[in-house]
Amino acid sequence: MYTNPNHLIEYSDGEVRQQFSICFRGEQTGGTPTTSDESTQVKWFKRSELDDLSINPSMRMRIEHGFEHRTAPYIG
């Protein structure tokens, strides 16, 4: 789980939200990656292929933490 208490989003109606994301570690056991209304491309990558991809730094950090098998939430 990831969050940053200093990163708040304030909407014009006065609502304030603190974003968070929940990440899951998974393993491909079969099937074929399939697109949906929320994606245009999907694919499984080997860890050795990640350096060749353009990945947002915060997403890259989450991926690396997944490989480290961290168990505690990240508050940054």
mmJSON file of the N, C-alpha and C atoms, coordinates in Angstrom:
{"data_MODEL":{"atom_site":{
"group_PDB":["ATOM","ATOM","ATOM","ATOM","ATOM","ATOM","ATOM","ATOM","ATOM","ATOM","ATOM","ATOM","ATOM","ATOM","ATOM","ATOM","ATOM","ATOM","ATOM","ATOM","ATOM","ATOM","ATOM","ATOM","ATOM","ATOM","ATOM","ATOM","ATOM","ATOM","ATOM","ATOM","ATOM","ATOM","ATOM","ATOM","ATOM","ATOM","ATOM","ATOM","ATOM","ATOM","ATOM","ATOM","ATOM","ATOM","ATOM","ATOM","ATOM","ATOM","ATOM","ATOM","ATOM","ATOM","ATOM","ATOM","ATOM","ATOM","ATOM","ATOM","ATOM","ATOM","ATOM","ATOM","ATOM","ATOM","ATOM","ATOM","ATOM","ATOM","ATOM","ATOM","ATOM","ATOM","ATOM","ATOM","ATOM","ATOM","ATOM","ATOM","ATOM","ATOM","ATOM","ATOM","ATOM","ATOM","ATOM","ATOM","ATOM","ATOM","ATOM","ATOM","ATOM","ATOM","ATOM","ATOM","ATOM","ATOM","ATOM","ATOM","ATOM","ATOM","ATOM","ATOM","ATOM","ATOM","ATOM","ATOM","ATOM","ATOM","ATOM","ATOM","ATOM","ATOM","ATOM","ATOM","ATOM","ATOM","ATOM","ATOM","ATOM","ATOM","ATOM","ATOM","ATOM","ATOM","ATOM","ATOM","ATOM","ATOM","ATOM","ATOM","ATOM","ATOM","ATOM","ATOM","ATOM","ATOM","ATOM","ATOM","ATOM","ATOM","ATOM","ATOM","ATOM","ATOM","ATOM","ATOM","ATOM","ATOM","ATOM","ATOM","ATOM","ATOM","ATOM","ATOM","ATOM","ATOM","ATOM","ATOM","ATOM","ATOM","ATOM","ATOM","ATOM","ATOM","ATOM","ATOM","ATOM","ATOM","ATOM","ATOM","ATOM","ATOM","ATOM","ATOM","ATOM","ATOM","ATOM","ATOM","ATOM","ATOM","ATOM","ATOM","ATOM","ATOM","ATOM","ATOM","ATOM","ATOM","ATOM","ATOM","ATOM","ATOM","ATOM","ATOM","ATOM","ATOM","ATOM","ATOM","ATOM","ATOM","ATOM","ATOM","ATOM","ATOM","ATOM","ATOM","ATOM","ATOM","ATOM","ATOM","ATOM","ATOM","ATOM","ATOM","ATOM","ATOM","ATOM","ATOM","ATOM","ATOM","ATOM","ATOM","ATOM","ATOM","ATOM","ATOM"],
"id":[1,2,3,4,5,6,7,8,9,10,11,12,13,14,15,16,17,18,19,20,21,22,23,24,25,26,27,28,29,30,31,32,33,34,35,36,37,38,39,40,41,42,43,44,45,46,47,48,49,50,51,52,53,54,55,56,57,58,59,60,61,62,63,64,65,66,67,68,69,70,71,72,73,74,75,76,77,78,79,80,81,82,83,84,85,86,87,88,89,90,91,92,93,94,95,96,97,98,99,100,101,102,103,104,105,106,107,108,109,110,111,112,113,114,115,116,117,118,119,120,121,122,123,124,125,126,127,128,129,130,131,132,133,134,135,136,137,138,139,140,141,142,143,144,145,146,147,148,149,150,151,152,153,154,155,156,157,158,159,160,161,162,163,164,165,166,167,168,169,170,171,172,173,174,175,176,177,178,179,180,181,182,183,184,185,186,187,188,189,190,191,192,193,194,195,196,197,198,199,200,201,202,203,204,205,206,207,208,209,210,211,212,213,214,215,216,217,218,219,220,221,222,223,224,225,226,227,228],
"type_symbol":["N","C","C","N","C","C","N","C","C","N","C","C","N","C","C","N","C","C","N","C","C","N","C","C","N","C","C","N","C","C","N","C","C","N","C","C","N","C","C","N","C","C","N","C","C","N","C","C","N","C","C","N","C","C","N","C","C","N","C","C","N","C","C","N","C","C","N","C","C","N","C","C","N","C","C","N","C","C","N","C","C","N","C","C","N","C","C","N","C","C","N","C","C","N","C","C","N","C","C","N","C","C","N","C","C","N","C","C","N","C","C","N","C","C","N","C","C","N","C","C","N","C","C","N","C","C","N","C","C","N","C","C","N","C","C","N","C","C","N","C","C","N","C","C","N","C","C","N","C","C","N","C","C","N","C","C","N","C","C","N","C","C","N","C","C","N","C","C","N","C","C","N","C","C","N","C","C","N","C","C","N","C","C","N","C","C","N","C","C","N","C","C","N","C","C","N","C","C","N","C","C","N","C","C","N","C","C","N","C","C","N","C","C","N","C","C","N","C","C","N","C","C","N","C","C","N","C","C"],
"label_atom_id":["N","CA","C","N","CA","C","N","CA","C","N","CA","C","N","CA","C","N","CA","C","N","CA","C","N","CA","C","N","CA","C","N","CA","C","N","CA","C","N","CA","C","N","CA","C","N","CA","C","N","CA","C","N","CA","C","N","CA","C","N","CA","C","N","CA","C","N","CA","C","N","CA","C","N","CA","C","N","CA","C","N","CA","C","N","CA","C","N","CA","C","N","CA","C","N","CA","C","N","CA","C","N","CA","C","N","CA","C","N","CA","C","N","CA","C","N","CA","C","N","CA","C","N","CA","C","N","CA","C","N","CA","C","N","CA","C","N","CA","C","N","CA","C","N","CA","C","N","CA","C","N","CA","C","N","CA","C","N","CA","C","N","CA","C","N","CA","C","N","CA","C","N","CA","C","N","CA","C","N","CA","C","N","CA","C","N","CA","C","N","CA","C","N","CA","C","N","CA","C","N","CA","C","N","CA","C","N","CA","C","N","CA","C","N","CA","C","N","CA","C","N","CA","C","N","CA","C","N","CA","C","N","CA","C","N","CA","C","N","CA","C","N","CA","C","N","CA","C","N","CA","C","N","CA","C","N","CA","C","N","CA","C","N","CA","C"],
"label_alt_id":[null,null,null,null,null,null,null,null,null,null,null,null,null,null,null,null,null,null,null,null,null,null,null,null,null,null,null,null,null,null,null,null,null,null,null,null,null,null,null,null,null,null,null,null,null,null,null,null,null,null,null,null,null,null,null,null,null,null,null,null,null,null,null,null,null,null,null,null,null,null,null,null,null,null,null,null,null,null,null,null,null,null,null,null,null,null,null,null,null,null,null,null,null,null,null,null,null,null,null,null,null,null,null,null,null,null,null,null,null,null,null,null,null,null,null,null,null,null,null,null,null,null,null,null,null,null,null,null,null,null,null,null,null,null,null,null,null,null,null,null,null,null,null,null,null,null,null,null,null,null,null,null,null,null,null,null,null,null,null,null,null,null,null,null,null,null,null,null,null,null,null,null,null,null,null,null,null,null,null,null,null,null,null,null,null,null,null,null,null,null,null,null,null,null,null,null,null,null,null,null,null,null,null,null,null,null,null,null,null,null,null,null,null,null,null,null,null,null,null,null,null,null,null,null,null,null,null,null],
"label_comp_id":["MET","MET","MET","TYR","TYR","TYR","THR","THR","THR","ASN","ASN","ASN","PRO","PRO","PRO","ASN","ASN","ASN","HIS","HIS","HIS","LEU","LEU","LEU","ILE","ILE","ILE","GLU","GLU","GLU","TYR","TYR","TYR","SER","SER","SER","ASP","ASP","ASP","GLY","GLY","GLY","GLU","GLU","GLU","VAL","VAL","VAL","ARG","ARG","ARG","GLN","GLN","GLN","GLN","GLN","GLN","PHE","PHE","PHE","SER","SER","SER","ILE","ILE","ILE","CYS","CYS","CYS","PHE","PHE","PHE","ARG","ARG","ARG","GLY","GLY","GLY","GLU","GLU","GLU","GLN","GLN","GLN","THR","THR","THR","GLY","GLY","GLY","GLY","GLY","GLY","THR","THR","THR","PRO","PRO","PRO","THR","THR","THR","THR","THR","THR","SER","SER","SER","ASP","ASP","ASP","GLU","GLU","GLU","SER","SER","SER","THR","THR","THR","GLN","GLN","GLN","VAL","VAL","VAL","LYS","LYS","LYS","TRP","TRP","TRP","PHE","PHE","PHE","LYS","LYS","LYS","ARG","ARG","ARG","SER","SER","SER","GLU","GLU","GLU","LEU","LEU","LEU","ASP","ASP","ASP","ASP","ASP","ASP","LEU","LEU","LEU","SER","SER","SER","ILE","ILE","ILE","ASN","ASN","ASN","PRO","PRO","PRO","SER","SER","SER","MET","MET","MET","ARG","ARG","ARG","MET","MET","MET","ARG","ARG","ARG","ILE","ILE","ILE","GLU","GLU","GLU","HIS","HIS","HIS","GLY","GLY","GLY","PHE","PHE","PHE","GLU","GLU","GLU","HIS","HIS","HIS","ARG","ARG","ARG","THR","THR","THR","ALA","ALA","ALA","PRO","PRO","PRO","TYR","TYR","TYR","ILE","ILE","ILE","GLY","GLY","GLY"],
"label_asym_id":["A","A","A","A","A","A","A","A","A","A","A","A","A","A","A","A","A","A","A","A","A","A","A","A","A","A","A","A","A","A","A","A","A","A","A","A","A","A","A","A","A","A","A","A","A","A","A","A","A","A","A","A","A","A","A","A","A","A","A","A","A","A","A","A","A","A","A","A","A","A","A","A","A","A","A","A","A","A","A","A","A","A","A","A","A","A","A","A","A","A","A","A","A","A","A","A","A","A","A","A","A","A","A","A","A","A","A","A","A","A","A","A","A","A","A","A","A","A","A","A","A","A","A","A","A","A","A","A","A","A","A","A","A","A","A","A","A","A","A","A","A","A","A","A","A","A","A","A","A","A","A","A","A","A","A","A","A","A","A","A","A","A","A","A","A","A","A","A","A","A","A","A","A","A","A","A","A","A","A","A","A","A","A","A","A","A","A","A","A","A","A","A","A","A","A","A","A","A","A","A","A","A","A","A","A","A","A","A","A","A","A","A","A","A","A","A","A","A","A","A","A","A","A","A","A","A","A","A"],
"label_entity_id":["1","1","1","1","1","1","1","1","1","1","1","1","1","1","1","1","1","1","1","1","1","1","1","1","1","1","1","1","1","1","1","1","1","1","1","1","1","1","1","1","1","1","1","1","1","1","1","1","1","1","1","1","1","1","1","1","1","1","1","1","1","1","1","1","1","1","1","1","1","1","1","1","1","1","1","1","1","1","1","1","1","1","1","1","1","1","1","1","1","1","1","1","1","1","1","1","1","1","1","1","1","1","1","1","1","1","1","1","1","1","1","1","1","1","1","1","1","1","1","1","1","1","1","1","1","1","1","1","1","1","1","1","1","1","1","1","1","1","1","1","1","1","1","1","1","1","1","1","1","1","1","1","1","1","1","1","1","1","1","1","1","1","1","1","1","1","1","1","1","1","1","1","1","1","1","1","1","1","1","1","1","1","1","1","1","1","1","1","1","1","1","1","1","1","1","1","1","1","1","1","1","1","1","1","1","1","1","1","1","1","1","1","1","1","1","1","1","1","1","1","1","1","1","1","1","1","1","1"],
"label_seq_id":[1,1,1,2,2,2,3,3,3,4,4,4,5,5,5,6,6,6,7,7,7,8,8,8,9,9,9,10,10,10,11,11,11,12,12,12,13,13,13,14,14,14,15,15,15,16,16,16,17,17,17,18,18,18,19,19,19,20,20,20,21,21,21,22,22,22,23,23,23,24,24,24,25,25,25,26,26,26,27,27,27,28,28,28,29,29,29,30,30,30,31,31,31,32,32,32,33,33,33,34,34,34,35,35,35,36,36,36,37,37,37,38,38,38,39,39,39,40,40,40,41,41,41,42,42,42,43,43,43,44,44,44,45,45,45,46,46,46,47,47,47,48,48,48,49,49,49,50,50,50,51,51,51,52,52,52,53,53,53,54,54,54,55,55,55,56,56,56,57,57,57,58,58,58,59,59,59,60,60,60,61,61,61,62,62,62,63,63,63,64,64,64,65,65,65,66,66,66,67,67,67,68,68,68,69,69,69,70,70,70,71,71,71,72,72,72,73,73,73,74,74,74,75,75,75,76,76,76],
"pdbx_PDB_ins_code":[null,null,null,null,null,null,null,null,null,null,null,null,null,null,null,null,null,null,null,null,null,null,null,null,null,null,null,null,null,null,null,null,null,null,null,null,null,null,null,null,null,null,null,null,null,null,null,null,null,null,null,null,null,null,null,null,null,null,null,null,null,null,null,null,null,null,null,null,null,null,null,null,null,null,null,null,null,null,null,null,null,null,null,null,null,null,null,null,null,null,null,null,null,null,null,null,null,null,null,null,null,null,null,null,null,null,null,null,null,null,null,null,null,null,null,null,null,null,null,null,null,null,null,null,null,null,null,null,null,null,null,null,null,null,null,null,null,null,null,null,null,null,null,null,null,null,null,null,null,null,null,null,null,null,null,null,null,null,null,null,null,null,null,null,null,null,null,null,null,null,null,null,null,null,null,null,null,null,null,null,null,null,null,null,null,null,null,null,null,null,null,null,null,null,null,null,null,null,null,null,null,null,null,null,null,null,null,null,null,null,null,null,null,null,null,null,null,null,null,null,null,null,null,null,null,null,null,null],
"Cartn_x":[0.855,0.0,0.898,0.546,1.357,0.488,1.057,0.377,1.398,1.003,1.84,0.925,0.986,0.112,0.274,1.384,1.607,1.047,0.561,-0.002,-1.517,-2.142,-3.597,-4.177,-5.369,-6.08,-7.312,-7.424,-8.57,-9.418,-10.684,-11.618,-12.333,-12.896,-13.544,-14.741,-15.321,-16.457,-16.01,-14.676,-14.142,-13.732,-14.054,-13.653,-12.142,-11.532,-10.092,-9.861,-8.969,-8.655,-7.155,-6.809,-5.431,-5.404,-4.627,-4.557,-3.812,-4.151,-3.399,-3.506,-2.581,-2.677,-2.33,-3.024,-2.805,-2.21,-1.072,-0.391,-0.397,-0.572,-0.588,0.545,1.147,2.171,1.457,1.707,1.022,1.983,1.456,2.237,1.347,1.855,1.092,1.036,-0.166,-0.326,-0.965,-1.404,-2.001,-2.785,-3.377,-4.193,-3.376,-4.068,-3.448,-3.854,-2.89,-3.255,-4.22,-5.278,-6.328,-6.632,-6.809,-7.146,-8.579,-8.886,-10.228,-10.543,-11.632,-11.973,-10.938,-10.153,-9.172,-7.749,-7.562,-6.211,-6.224,-5.112,-4.965,-3.984,-3.081,-2.113,-1.869,-1.696,-1.288,-0.274,0.701,1.747,2.475,2.891,3.767,5.2,6.004,7.405,8.273,9.442,10.443,11.119,11.622,12.295,13.454,14.159,15.309,14.907,13.632,13.16,12.701,12.57,11.991,12.834,14.16,15.015,14.815,14.301,14.085,12.751,11.951,10.616,10.607,9.768,9.565,8.491,8.92,8.006,8.133,7.006,7.004,7.809,8.651,9.481,8.701,7.509,6.764,6.253,5.907,5.474,6.658,7.81,9.013,9.371,9.249,9.538,8.609,7.345,6.401,6.771,7.18,7.588,8.812,9.808,11.022,10.692,9.827,9.427,8.745,7.984,7.346,8.367,9.437,10.496,11.232,11.215,11.873,10.967,9.725,8.757,8.558,8.459,8.189,6.823,6.7,5.43,4.788,5.544,5.027,4.524,3.518,3.068,4.199,4.156,5.128,4.455,4.976,4.457,5.581,5.401,6.509,6.187],
"Cartn_y":[-1.169,0.0,1.229,2.219,3.426,4.662,5.646,6.923,7.998,9.236,10.359,11.396,11.534,12.478,13.93,14.249,15.618,15.845,14.807,14.924,14.844,15.997,16.081,16.681,16.257,16.803,17.516,18.802,19.589,19.936,19.564,19.817,21.144,21.669,22.989,23.02,21.863,21.839,21.746,21.822,21.788,20.412,19.373,18.021,17.888,17.26,17.035,15.537,15.026,13.595,13.379,12.32,11.852,10.556,10.557,9.378,8.243,7.046,5.865,4.833,3.926,2.819,1.525,0.501,-0.841,-1.67,-2.263,-3.056,-4.525,-5.372,-6.812,-7.468,-8.461,-9.255,-10.464,-10.776,-11.89,-12.761,-13.86,-14.797,-15.316,-15.286,-15.786,-17.308,-17.846,-19.301,-19.849,-18.964,-19.41,-18.294,-18.604,-17.618,-16.646,-15.678,-14.675,-13.293,-12.37,-11.007,-10.415,-9.753,-9.245,-7.792,-6.979,-5.575,-5.448,-4.258,-3.956,-2.501,-1.984,-0.571,0.352,-0.171,0.654,0.47,-0.307,-0.555,-0.681,-0.297,-0.476,-1.586,-1.872,-2.954,-3.576,-4.865,-5.556,-6.627,-6.845,-7.815,-8.133,-9.366,-9.735,-9.448,-8.906,-8.618,-9.361,-9.774,-10.334,-9.162,-9.423,-8.353,-7.779,-8.617,-8.174,-7.227,-7.175,-6.309,-4.933,-4.753,-3.519,-2.278,-2.418,-1.25,-0.63,-1.397,-0.896,-0.163,-0.133,0.471,1.864,2.731,4.06,3.93,3.921,3.728,4.919,5.49,6.585,6.165,7.046,6.685,6.125,6.661,6.144,4.73,4.434,3.08,2.111,2.586,1.748,1.369,2.327,2.052,0.947,1.003,-0.021,-1.393,-1.436,-2.704,-3.26,-2.412,-2.865,-3.348,-2.627,-3.063,-4.43,-4.675,-5.977,-7.094,-6.854,-7.865,-8.067,-7.049,-7.151,-7.832,-8.125,-8.78,-8.014,-6.688,-5.863,-6.188,-6.038,-6.357,-5.141,-4.061,-2.881,-1.849,-1.041,0.041,1.045,1.718,2.765,4.113,4.945,6.297,7.241,7.961,8.783,10.187],
"Cartn_z":[0.0,0.0,0.0,-0.812,-0.972,-0.764,-0.065,0.114,0.461,0.306,0.679,1.329,2.655,3.364,2.906,2.259,1.782,0.381,-0.266,-1.615,-1.498,-1.419,-1.299,-2.566,-2.907,-4.061,-3.54,-3.879,-3.441,-4.658,-4.596,-5.694,-5.484,-6.568,-6.516,-5.566,-5.256,-4.329,-2.864,-2.639,-1.279,-0.805,-1.558,-1.161,-1.265,-0.267,-0.243,-0.112,-0.941,-0.907,-0.807,-0.121,-0.092,-0.893,-1.962,-2.806,-2.118,-2.515,-2.098,-3.2,-3.237,-4.182,-3.47,-3.887,-3.353,-4.477,-4.233,-5.254,-4.849,-5.83,-5.597,-6.368,-5.766,-6.433,-7.022,-8.282,-8.924,-9.705,-10.156,-10.95,-12.072,-13.279,-14.413,-14.328,-14.362,-14.303,-15.574,-16.452,-17.7,-18.339,-19.473,-20.158,-20.98,-21.548,-22.399,-21.91,-21.722,-21.332,-22.362,-21.883,-22.761,-22.421,-23.443,-23.216,-22.707,-22.182,-21.695,-22.033,-21.5,-21.704,-21.067,-20.133,-19.412,-19.932,-20.996,-21.502,-23.017,-23.626,-25.066,-25.381,-24.431,-24.575,-23.206,-23.161,-21.935,-22.303,-21.42,-21.688,-20.388,-20.231,-19.128,-19.549,-18.614,-18.873,-17.87,-18.323,-17.416,-16.703,-15.518,-14.766,-15.579,-16.308,-17.099,-18.235,-18.599,-19.674,-19.185,-17.879,-17.343,-17.613,-17.631,-17.849,-19.226,-20.172,-21.522,-21.669,-20.612,-20.674,-20.06,-20.582,-20.015,-18.931,-17.677,-16.549,-15.61,-15.207,-14.246,-13.013,-12.475,-11.325,-10.13,-9.858,-8.711,-8.986,-10.242,-10.594,-10.58,-11.052,-11.041,-9.605,-8.683,-7.278,-6.76,-7.093,-6.644,-7.193,-8.458,-9.064,-8.339,-8.101,-7.4,-5.993,-5.291,-3.949,-4.017,-5.069,-5.235,-5.348,-6.077,-6.193,-4.87,-4.013,-2.691,-1.67,-2.045,-1.156,0.144,0.038,1.22,1.788,3.085,3.741,4.411,4.59,5.283,4.274,4.622,3.75,3.497,2.383,2.055,2.194,3.065,3.264,2.898,1.791,1.305,1.064],
"occupancy":[1.0,1.0,1.0,1.0,1.0,1.0,1.0,1.0,1.0,1.0,1.0,1.0,1.0,1.0,1.0,1.0,1.0,1.0,1.0,1.0,1.0,1.0,1.0,1.0,1.0,1.0,1.0,1.0,1.0,1.0,1.0,1.0,1.0,1.0,1.0,1.0,1.0,1.0,1.0,1.0,1.0,1.0,1.0,1.0,1.0,1.0,1.0,1.0,1.0,1.0,1.0,1.0,1.0,1.0,1.0,1.0,1.0,1.0,1.0,1.0,1.0,1.0,1.0,1.0,1.0,1.0,1.0,1.0,1.0,1.0,1.0,1.0,1.0,1.0,1.0,1.0,1.0,1.0,1.0,1.0,1.0,1.0,1.0,1.0,1.0,1.0,1.0,1.0,1.0,1.0,1.0,1.0,1.0,1.0,1.0,1.0,1.0,1.0,1.0,1.0,1.0,1.0,1.0,1.0,1.0,1.0,1.0,1.0,1.0,1.0,1.0,1.0,1.0,1.0,1.0,1.0,1.0,1.0,1.0,1.0,1.0,1.0,1.0,1.0,1.0,1.0,1.0,1.0,1.0,1.0,1.0,1.0,1.0,1.0,1.0,1.0,1.0,1.0,1.0,1.0,1.0,1.0,1.0,1.0,1.0,1.0,1.0,1.0,1.0,1.0,1.0,1.0,1.0,1.0,1.0,1.0,1.0,1.0,1.0,1.0,1.0,1.0,1.0,1.0,1.0,1.0,1.0,1.0,1.0,1.0,1.0,1.0,1.0,1.0,1.0,1.0,1.0,1.0,1.0,1.0,1.0,1.0,1.0,1.0,1.0,1.0,1.0,1.0,1.0,1.0,1.0,1.0,1.0,1.0,1.0,1.0,1.0,1.0,1.0,1.0,1.0,1.0,1.0,1.0,1.0,1.0,1.0,1.0,1.0,1.0,1.0,1.0,1.0,1.0,1.0,1.0,1.0,1.0,1.0,1.0,1.0,1.0,1.0,1.0,1.0,1.0,1.0,1.0],
"B_iso_or_equiv":[0.0,0.0,0.0,0.0,0.0,0.0,0.0,0.0,0.0,0.0,0.0,0.0,0.0,0.0,0.0,0.0,0.0,0.0,0.0,0.0,0.0,0.0,0.0,0.0,0.0,0.0,0.0,0.0,0.0,0.0,0.0,0.0,0.0,0.0,0.0,0.0,0.0,0.0,0.0,0.0,0.0,0.0,0.0,0.0,0.0,0.0,0.0,0.0,0.0,0.0,0.0,0.0,0.0,0.0,0.0,0.0,0.0,0.0,0.0,0.0,0.0,0.0,0.0,0.0,0.0,0.0,0.0,0.0,0.0,0.0,0.0,0.0,0.0,0.0,0.0,0.0,0.0,0.0,0.0,0.0,0.0,0.0,0.0,0.0,0.0,0.0,0.0,0.0,0.0,0.0,0.0,0.0,0.0,0.0,0.0,0.0,0.0,0.0,0.0,0.0,0.0,0.0,0.0,0.0,0.0,0.0,0.0,0.0,0.0,0.0,0.0,0.0,0.0,0.0,0.0,0.0,0.0,0.0,0.0,0.0,0.0,0.0,0.0,0.0,0.0,0.0,0.0,0.0,0.0,0.0,0.0,0.0,0.0,0.0,0.0,0.0,0.0,0.0,0.0,0.0,0.0,0.0,0.0,0.0,0.0,0.0,0.0,0.0,0.0,0.0,0.0,0.0,0.0,0.0,0.0,0.0,0.0,0.0,0.0,0.0,0.0,0.0,0.0,0.0,0.0,0.0,0.0,0.0,0.0,0.0,0.0,0.0,0.0,0.0,0.0,0.0,0.0,0.0,0.0,0.0,0.0,0.0,0.0,0.0,0.0,0.0,0.0,0.0,0.0,0.0,0.0,0.0,0.0,0.0,0.0,0.0,0.0,0.0,0.0,0.0,0.0,0.0,0.0,0.0,0.0,0.0,0.0,0.0,0.0,0.0,0.0,0.0,0.0,0.0,0.0,0.0,0.0,0.0,0.0,0.0,0.0,0.0,0.0,0.0,0.0,0.0,0.0,0.0],
"pdbx_formal_charge":[null,null,null,null,null,null,null,null,null,null,null,null,null,null,null,null,null,null,null,null,null,null,null,null,null,null,null,null,null,null,null,null,null,null,null,null,null,null,null,null,null,null,null,null,null,null,null,null,null,null,null,null,null,null,null,null,null,null,null,null,null,null,null,null,null,null,null,null,null,null,null,null,null,null,null,null,null,null,null,null,null,null,null,null,null,null,null,null,null,null,null,null,null,null,null,null,null,null,null,null,null,null,null,null,null,null,null,null,null,null,null,null,null,null,null,null,null,null,null,null,null,null,null,null,null,null,null,null,null,null,null,null,null,null,null,null,null,null,null,null,null,null,null,null,null,null,null,null,null,null,null,null,null,null,null,null,null,null,null,null,null,null,null,null,null,null,null,null,null,null,null,null,null,null,null,null,null,null,null,null,null,null,null,null,null,null,null,null,null,null,null,null,null,null,null,null,null,null,null,null,null,null,null,null,null,null,null,null,null,null,null,null,null,null,null,null,null,null,null,null,null,null,null,null,null,null,null,null],
"auth_seq_id":[1,1,1,2,2,2,3,3,3,4,4,4,5,5,5,6,6,6,7,7,7,8,8,8,9,9,9,10,10,10,11,11,11,12,12,12,13,13,13,14,14,14,15,15,15,16,16,16,17,17,17,18,18,18,19,19,19,20,20,20,21,21,21,22,22,22,23,23,23,24,24,24,25,25,25,26,26,26,27,27,27,28,28,28,29,29,29,30,30,30,31,31,31,32,32,32,33,33,33,34,34,34,35,35,35,36,36,36,37,37,37,38,38,38,39,39,39,40,40,40,41,41,41,42,42,42,43,43,43,44,44,44,45,45,45,46,46,46,47,47,47,48,48,48,49,49,49,50,50,50,51,51,51,52,52,52,53,53,53,54,54,54,55,55,55,56,56,56,57,57,57,58,58,58,59,59,59,60,60,60,61,61,61,62,62,62,63,63,63,64,64,64,65,65,65,66,66,66,67,67,67,68,68,68,69,69,69,70,70,70,71,71,71,72,72,72,73,73,73,74,74,74,75,75,75,76,76,76],
"auth_comp_id":["MET","MET","MET","TYR","TYR","TYR","THR","THR","THR","ASN","ASN","ASN","PRO","PRO","PRO","ASN","ASN","ASN","HIS","HIS","HIS","LEU","LEU","LEU","ILE","ILE","ILE","GLU","GLU","GLU","TYR","TYR","TYR","SER","SER","SER","ASP","ASP","ASP","GLY","GLY","GLY","GLU","GLU","GLU","VAL","VAL","VAL","ARG","ARG","ARG","GLN","GLN","GLN","GLN","GLN","GLN","PHE","PHE","PHE","SER","SER","SER","ILE","ILE","ILE","CYS","CYS","CYS","PHE","PHE","PHE","ARG","ARG","ARG","GLY","GLY","GLY","GLU","GLU","GLU","GLN","GLN","GLN","THR","THR","THR","GLY","GLY","GLY","GLY","GLY","GLY","THR","THR","THR","PRO","PRO","PRO","THR","THR","THR","THR","THR","THR","SER","SER","SER","ASP","ASP","ASP","GLU","GLU","GLU","SER","SER","SER","THR","THR","THR","GLN","GLN","GLN","VAL","VAL","VAL","LYS","LYS","LYS","TRP","TRP","TRP","PHE","PHE","PHE","LYS","LYS","LYS","ARG","ARG","ARG","SER","SER","SER","GLU","GLU","GLU","LEU","LEU","LEU","ASP","ASP","ASP","ASP","ASP","ASP","LEU","LEU","LEU","SER","SER","SER","ILE","ILE","ILE","ASN","ASN","ASN","PRO","PRO","PRO","SER","SER","SER","MET","MET","MET","ARG","ARG","ARG","MET","MET","MET","ARG","ARG","ARG","ILE","ILE","ILE","GLU","GLU","GLU","HIS","HIS","HIS","GLY","GLY","GLY","PHE","PHE","PHE","GLU","GLU","GLU","HIS","HIS","HIS","ARG","ARG","ARG","THR","THR","THR","ALA","ALA","ALA","PRO","PRO","PRO","TYR","TYR","TYR","ILE","ILE","ILE","GLY","GLY","GLY"],
"auth_asym_id":["A","A","A","A","A","A","A","A","A","A","A","A","A","A","A","A","A","A","A","A","A","A","A","A","A","A","A","A","A","A","A","A","A","A","A","A","A","A","A","A","A","A","A","A","A","A","A","A","A","A","A","A","A","A","A","A","A","A","A","A","A","A","A","A","A","A","A","A","A","A","A","A","A","A","A","A","A","A","A","A","A","A","A","A","A","A","A","A","A","A","A","A","A","A","A","A","A","A","A","A","A","A","A","A","A","A","A","A","A","A","A","A","A","A","A","A","A","A","A","A","A","A","A","A","A","A","A","A","A","A","A","A","A","A","A","A","A","A","A","A","A","A","A","A","A","A","A","A","A","A","A","A","A","A","A","A","A","A","A","A","A","A","A","A","A","A","A","A","A","A","A","A","A","A","A","A","A","A","A","A","A","A","A","A","A","A","A","A","A","A","A","A","A","A","A","A","A","A","A","A","A","A","A","A","A","A","A","A","A","A","A","A","A","A","A","A","A","A","A","A","A","A","A","A","A","A","A","A"],
"auth_atom_id":["N","CA","C","N","CA","C","N","CA","C","N","CA","C","N","CA","C","N","CA","C","N","CA","C","N","CA","C","N","CA","C","N","CA","C","N","CA","C","N","CA","C","N","CA","C","N","CA","C","N","CA","C","N","CA","C","N","CA","C","N","CA","C","N","CA","C","N","CA","C","N","CA","C","N","CA","C","N","CA","C","N","CA","C","N","CA","C","N","CA","C","N","CA","C","N","CA","C","N","CA","C","N","CA","C","N","CA","C","N","CA","C","N","CA","C","N","CA","C","N","CA","C","N","CA","C","N","CA","C","N","CA","C","N","CA","C","N","CA","C","N","CA","C","N","CA","C","N","CA","C","N","CA","C","N","CA","C","N","CA","C","N","CA","C","N","CA","C","N","CA","C","N","CA","C","N","CA","C","N","CA","C","N","CA","C","N","CA","C","N","CA","C","N","CA","C","N","CA","C","N","CA","C","N","CA","C","N","CA","C","N","CA","C","N","CA","C","N","CA","C","N","CA","C","N","CA","C","N","CA","C","N","CA","C","N","CA","C","N","CA","C","N","CA","C","N","CA","C","N","CA","C","N","CA","C","N","CA","C","N","CA","C","N","CA","C"],
"pdbx_PDB_model_num":[1,1,1,1,1,1,1,1,1,1,1,1,1,1,1,1,1,1,1,1,1,1,1,1,1,1,1,1,1,1,1,1,1,1,1,1,1,1,1,1,1,1,1,1,1,1,1,1,1,1,1,1,1,1,1,1,1,1,1,1,1,1,1,1,1,1,1,1,1,1,1,1,1,1,1,1,1,1,1,1,1,1,1,1,1,1,1,1,1,1,1,1,1,1,1,1,1,1,1,1,1,1,1,1,1,1,1,1,1,1,1,1,1,1,1,1,1,1,1,1,1,1,1,1,1,1,1,1,1,1,1,1,1,1,1,1,1,1,1,1,1,1,1,1,1,1,1,1,1,1,1,1,1,1,1,1,1,1,1,1,1,1,1,1,1,1,1,1,1,1,1,1,1,1,1,1,1,1,1,1,1,1,1,1,1,1,1,1,1,1,1,1,1,1,1,1,1,1,1,1,1,1,1,1,1,1,1,1,1,1,1,1,1,1,1,1,1,1,1,1,1,1,1,1,1,1,1,1]
}}}
